[in-house]
Amino acid sequence: MKKTNSTNAKVKKSARSEGKSKSTRKKLDALEKKKIIASLTLMDDLFMQVVLEEQACTEYILQTILDKSSLKLKEQRLQKRLPNLHGRALVLDCLCTDEKGLLYNIEVQNSSAGAIPKRARYHAALMDTHTLKKGQNFSKLPESYVIFITDKDVLGEGEQLYQIERVIRKSGNLFKDGSHILYFNTARQDDNALGKLARDFKEANPKEIQSEVLSHRVASLKEGKLDREGEKKMNVLLEKYRKKAVEEGIEKGMEKGQNRLALLVGRLLEAGRMDDLKRVSYDEDYREKLLKEFGL
């Protein structure tokens, strides 16, 4: 009888210990989740996609960049895939149409390699291909804007906003083909509307975001003021970050014949160090520094 009582006591103690362990892991998971969410900014493309689900946010960004306060959107599509039977397809971050029928493609690019001029050209070309219907006159092709929002000054001329247009070289007159390409350089933060928007894009704390519509949207996503559907979307977002980080880590690790980078990505994700996570994907020196920091 004594042995039975002793065995039962051990089982109960083990169950309590296991329960405490699960509870601790659950609390840690919740803390890590909060830490990651707190670090996100509008320059994080996956988070930006969730923010832009509120169309008023997209309108505000376009109104500010294009200096068109009256601009109103008719519809928008996030992660819109543009197939190409004869070549490379595209998935656009945000494709929208205003009430006048003008087209807008917004792309958030943290890497300079992701915002090279020829990519902008390809975006504009494929948008045109998917806009004009069979048999339509070319005059029906709508005016379009490809807008790259960049973390750094990709074009290197120190401008806050680059507006690229085709011109007739000899006269300098516009070619007027209706195609516009813009680069919004968030590294330059002048004391004007664009500068304020640039600061908002890099601000993690919703209380410090100056735009009311962006601040309200970011706060609702970060502070848990969501319905069940909103909570589900944030969980999906975090899972996408995890998968993206692991996939990138494994891919680069395989190229080097090792899994050190995959391990590093996992450590950074666990620590909620999102800025470092992005930087290691393109900065080799910084990547080596962090590998040493984590003993990998």
Contacts in CASP RR format, 6 or more apart in sequence:
PFRMAT RR
TARGET T0000
AUTHOR 0000-0000-0000
METHOD contacts of the structure
MODEL  1
MKKTNSTNAKVKKSARSEGKSKSTRKKLDALEKKKIIASLTLMDDLFMQV
VLEEQACTEYILQTILDKSSLKLKEQRLQKRLPNLHGRALVLDCLCTDEK
GLLYNIEVQNSSAGAIPKRARYHAALMDTHTLKKGQNFSKLPESYVIFIT
DKDVLGEGEQLYQIERVIRKSGNLFKDGSHILYFNTARQDDNALGKLARD
FKEANPKEIQSEVLSHRVASLKEGKLDREGEKKMNVLLEKYRKKAVEEGI
EKGMEKGQNRLALLVGRLLEAGRMDDLKRVSYDEDYREKLLKEFGL
32 270 0 8 1.000
32 272 0 8 1.000
33 238 0 8 1.000
35 271 0 8 1.000
35 272 0 8 1.000
36 238 0 8 1.000
36 241 0 8 1.000
36 269 0 8 1.000
36 272 0 8 1.000
36 274 0 8 1.000
37 221 0 8 1.000
37 222 0 8 1.000
37 234 0 8 1.000
37 238 0 8 1.000
38 204 0 8 1.000
38 222 0 8 1.000
39 204 0 8 1.000
39 272 0 8 1.000
39 273 0 8 1.000
39 274 0 8 1.000
39 275 0 8 1.000
40 47 0 8 1.000
40 204 0 8 1.000
40 222 0 8 1.000
40 274 0 8 1.000
41 47 0 8 1.000
41 201 0 8 1.000
41 202 0 8 1.000
41 203 0 8 1.000
41 204 0 8 1.000
42 48 0 8 1.000
42 51 0 8 1.000
42 108 0 8 1.000
42 200 0 8 1.000
42 201 0 8 1.000
42 202 0 8 1.000
42 203 0 8 1.000
42 214 0 8 1.000
42 218 0 8 1.000
43 108 0 8 1.000
43 110 0 8 1.000
43 149 0 8 1.000
43 151 0 8 1.000
43 186 0 8 1.000
43 201 0 8 1.000
43 202 0 8 1.000
44 108 0 8 1.000
44 274 0 8 1.000
44 278 0 8 1.000
45 93 0 8 1.000
45 108 0 8 1.000
45 109 0 8 1.000
45 110 0 8 1.000
46 237 0 8 1.000
46 240 0 8 1.000
46 241 0 8 1.000
46 244 0 8 1.000
47 221 0 8 1.000
47 237 0 8 1.000
48 93 0 8 1.000
48 108 0 8 1.000
49 78 0 8 1.000
49 79 0 8 1.000
49 93 0 8 1.000
49 94 0 8 1.000
50 221 0 8 1.000
50 233 0 8 1.000
50 234 0 8 1.000
50 237 0 8 1.000
51 57 0 8 1.000
51 214 0 8 1.000
51 217 0 8 1.000
51 218 0 8 1.000
51 221 0 8 1.000
52 58 0 8 1.000
52 76 0 8 1.000
52 78 0 8 1.000
52 94 0 8 1.000
52 106 0 8 1.000
53 78 0 8 1.000
53 233 0 8 1.000
54 213 0 8 1.000
54 217 0 8 1.000
55 73 0 8 1.000
55 76 0 8 1.000
56 213 0 8 1.000
56 217 0 8 1.000
57 213 0 8 1.000
57 214 0 8 1.000
57 217 0 8 1.000
58 73 0 8 1.000
58 76 0 8 1.000
58 94 0 8 1.000
58 96 0 8 1.000
58 106 0 8 1.000
59 71 0 8 1.000
59 72 0 8 1.000
59 73 0 8 1.000
60 211 0 8 1.000
60 213 0 8 1.000
60 214 0 8 1.000
61 106 0 8 1.000
61 197 0 8 1.000
62 68 0 8 1.000
62 71 0 8 1.000
62 73 0 8 1.000
62 96 0 8 1.000
62 98 0 8 1.000
62 104 0 8 1.000
62 106 0 8 1.000
62 147 0 8 1.000
63 69 0 8 1.000
63 70 0 8 1.000
63 71 0 8 1.000
64 193 0 8 1.000
64 194 0 8 1.000
64 197 0 8 1.000
65 147 0 8 1.000
65 161 0 8 1.000
65 182 0 8 1.000
65 184 0 8 1.000
65 194 0 8 1.000
65 197 0 8 1.000
66 145 0 8 1.000
66 182 0 8 1.000
67 193 0 8 1.000
71 98 0 8 1.000
72 98 0 8 1.000
72 99 0 8 1.000
73 96 0 8 1.000
73 97 0 8 1.000
73 98 0 8 1.000
73 99 0 8 1.000
74 96 0 8 1.000
74 97 0 8 1.000
74 98 0 8 1.000
74 99 0 8 1.000
74 101 0 8 1.000
75 96 0 8 1.000
75 97 0 8 1.000
76 94 0 8 1.000
76 95 0 8 1.000
76 96 0 8 1.000
76 97 0 8 1.000
77 92 0 8 1.000
77 94 0 8 1.000
77 95 0 8 1.000
77 96 0 8 1.000
78 93 0 8 1.000
78 94 0 8 1.000
79 91 0 8 1.000
79 92 0 8 1.000
79 93 0 8 1.000
80 91 0 8 1.000
80 92 0 8 1.000
80 94 0 8 1.000
80 95 0 8 1.000
81 89 0 8 1.000
81 90 0 8 1.000
81 91 0 8 1.000
81 92 0 8 1.000
82 89 0 8 1.000
82 90 0 8 1.000
82 91 0 8 1.000
82 92 0 8 1.000
82 126 0 8 1.000
82 127 0 8 1.000
82 129 0 8 1.000
82 130 0 8 1.000
83 89 0 8 1.000
84 90 0 8 1.000
84 126 0 8 1.000
84 129 0 8 1.000
88 122 0 8 1.000
90 122 0 8 1.000
90 123 0 8 1.000
90 126 0 8 1.000
92 105 0 8 1.000
92 107 0 8 1.000
92 123 0 8 1.000
92 127 0 8 1.000
93 105 0 8 1.000
93 106 0 8 1.000
93 107 0 8 1.000
93 108 0 8 1.000
94 104 0 8 1.000
94 105 0 8 1.000
94 106 0 8 1.000
94 107 0 8 1.000
95 103 0 8 1.000
95 104 0 8 1.000
95 105 0 8 1.000
95 127 0 8 1.000
96 103 0 8 1.000
96 104 0 8 1.000
96 106 0 8 1.000
97 103 0 8 1.000
97 104 0 8 1.000
97 142 0 8 1.000
98 104 0 8 1.000
101 142 0 8 1.000
101 143 0 8 1.000
102 142 0 8 1.000
102 143 0 8 1.000
102 144 0 8 1.000
102 145 0 8 1.000
103 127 0 8 1.000
103 131 0 8 1.000
103 142 0 8 1.000
103 143 0 8 1.000
103 144 0 8 1.000
103 145 0 8 1.000
104 144 0 8 1.000
104 145 0 8 1.000
104 147 0 8 1.000
105 123 0 8 1.000
105 127 0 8 1.000
105 144 0 8 1.000
105 145 0 8 1.000
105 146 0 8 1.000
105 147 0 8 1.000
106 147 0 8 1.000
106 149 0 8 1.000
107 115 0 8 1.000
107 123 0 8 1.000
107 146 0 8 1.000
107 147 0 8 1.000
107 148 0 8 1.000
107 149 0 8 1.000
108 149 0 8 1.000
109 115 0 8 1.000
109 148 0 8 1.000
109 149 0 8 1.000
109 150 0 8 1.000
109 151 0 8 1.000
109 154 0 8 1.000
110 150 0 8 1.000
110 151 0 8 1.000
110 278 0 8 1.000
111 151 0 8 1.000
111 281 0 8 1.000
111 282 0 8 1.000
112 150 0 8 1.000
112 152 0 8 1.000
112 154 0 8 1.000
113 282 0 8 1.000
115 148 0 8 1.000
115 150 0 8 1.000
115 154 0 8 1.000
115 183 0 8 1.000
116 154 0 8 1.000
117 155 0 8 1.000
120 146 0 8 1.000
120 148 0 8 1.000
120 164 0 8 1.000
120 181 0 8 1.000
120 183 0 8 1.000
121 181 0 8 1.000
123 146 0 8 1.000
124 144 0 8 1.000
124 146 0 8 1.000
124 179 0 8 1.000
124 181 0 8 1.000
127 144 0 8 1.000
127 146 0 8 1.000
128 141 0 8 1.000
128 144 0 8 1.000
128 179 0 8 1.000
131 141 0 8 1.000
131 142 0 8 1.000
131 144 0 8 1.000
132 138 0 8 1.000
132 140 0 8 1.000
132 141 0 8 1.000
141 178 0 8 1.000
143 178 0 8 1.000
143 179 0 8 1.000
143 180 0 8 1.000
144 178 0 8 1.000
144 179 0 8 1.000
144 180 0 8 1.000
145 180 0 8 1.000
145 181 0 8 1.000
145 182 0 8 1.000
146 180 0 8 1.000
146 181 0 8 1.000
146 182 0 8 1.000
147 181 0 8 1.000
147 182 0 8 1.000
147 183 0 8 1.000
147 184 0 8 1.000
148 154 0 8 1.000
148 181 0 8 1.000
148 182 0 8 1.000
148 183 0 8 1.000
148 184 0 8 1.000
149 184 0 8 1.000
149 186 0 8 1.000
149 201 0 8 1.000
150 183 0 8 1.000
150 184 0 8 1.000
150 185 0 8 1.000
150 186 0 8 1.000
150 187 0 8 1.000
151 186 0 8 1.000
151 187 0 8 1.000
152 185 0 8 1.000
152 187 0 8 1.000
153 159 0 8 1.000
153 185 0 8 1.000
153 187 0 8 1.000
153 188 0 8 1.000
154 183 0 8 1.000
154 185 0 8 1.000
155 162 0 8 1.000
155 183 0 8 1.000
155 185 0 8 1.000
158 185 0 8 1.000
158 188 0 8 1.000
159 183 0 8 1.000
159 185 0 8 1.000
159 188 0 8 1.000
160 184 0 8 1.000
160 185 0 8 1.000
160 188 0 8 1.000
160 190 0 8 1.000
160 192 0 8 1.000
160 194 0 8 1.000
160 195 0 8 1.000
160 198 0 8 1.000
161 182 0 8 1.000
161 183 0 8 1.000
161 184 0 8 1.000
161 185 0 8 1.000
161 194 0 8 1.000
162 182 0 8 1.000
162 183 0 8 1.000
162 185 0 8 1.000
163 180 0 8 1.000
163 181 0 8 1.000
163 182 0 8 1.000
164 180 0 8 1.000
164 181 0 8 1.000
164 182 0 8 1.000
164 183 0 8 1.000
165 174 0 8 1.000
165 175 0 8 1.000
165 180 0 8 1.000
166 174 0 8 1.000
166 175 0 8 1.000
166 177 0 8 1.000
166 179 0 8 1.000
167 173 0 8 1.000
167 174 0 8 1.000
167 175 0 8 1.000
168 174 0 8 1.000
168 175 0 8 1.000
184 194 0 8 1.000
184 197 0 8 1.000
184 198 0 8 1.000
185 198 0 8 1.000
186 198 0 8 1.000
186 201 0 8 1.000
186 202 0 8 1.000
187 198 0 8 1.000
188 195 0 8 1.000
188 198 0 8 1.000
189 195 0 8 1.000
189 198 0 8 1.000
189 199 0 8 1.000
196 210 0 8 1.000
196 211 0 8 1.000
197 211 0 8 1.000
199 210 0 8 1.000
200 209 0 8 1.000
200 210 0 8 1.000
200 211 0 8 1.000
200 214 0 8 1.000
200 215 0 8 1.000
203 209 0 8 1.000
206 215 0 8 1.000
206 216 0 8 1.000
206 218 0 8 1.000
206 219 0 8 1.000
206 222 0 8 1.000
206 223 0 8 1.000
207 215 0 8 1.000
207 219 0 8 1.000
209 215 0 8 1.000
209 218 0 8 1.000
219 225 0 8 1.000
220 226 0 8 1.000
221 230 0 8 1.000
221 234 0 8 1.000
224 231 0 8 1.000
224 234 0 8 1.000
226 233 0 8 1.000
226 234 0 8 1.000
241 269 0 8 1.000
241 274 0 8 1.000
242 269 0 8 1.000
245 265 0 8 1.000
245 266 0 8 1.000
245 268 0 8 1.000
245 269 0 8 1.000
245 277 0 8 1.000
246 262 0 8 1.000
246 265 0 8 1.000
246 266 0 8 1.000
248 265 0 8 1.000
248 281 0 8 1.000
249 261 0 8 1.000
249 262 0 8 1.000
249 264 0 8 1.000
249 265 0 8 1.000
250 259 0 8 1.000
250 262 0 8 1.000
252 261 0 8 1.000
252 262 0 8 1.000
252 281 0 8 1.000
253 259 0 8 1.000
253 260 0 8 1.000
253 261 0 8 1.000
253 262 0 8 1.000
260 291 0 8 1.000
260 296 0 8 1.000
261 280 0 8 1.000
261 287 0 8 1.000
261 291 0 8 1.000
263 294 0 8 1.000
263 296 0 8 1.000
264 280 0 8 1.000
264 287 0 8 1.000
264 290 0 8 1.000
264 291 0 8 1.000
264 294 0 8 1.000
264 296 0 8 1.000
265 277 0 8 1.000
265 280 0 8 1.000
267 294 0 8 1.000
267 296 0 8 1.000
268 274 0 8 1.000
268 276 0 8 1.000
268 277 0 8 1.000
268 280 0 8 1.000
268 290 0 8 1.000
269 277 0 8 1.000
276 286 0 8 1.000
276 290 0 8 1.000
279 286 0 8 1.000
279 287 0 8 1.000
280 286 0 8 1.000
280 287 0 8 1.000
280 290 0 8 1.000
END
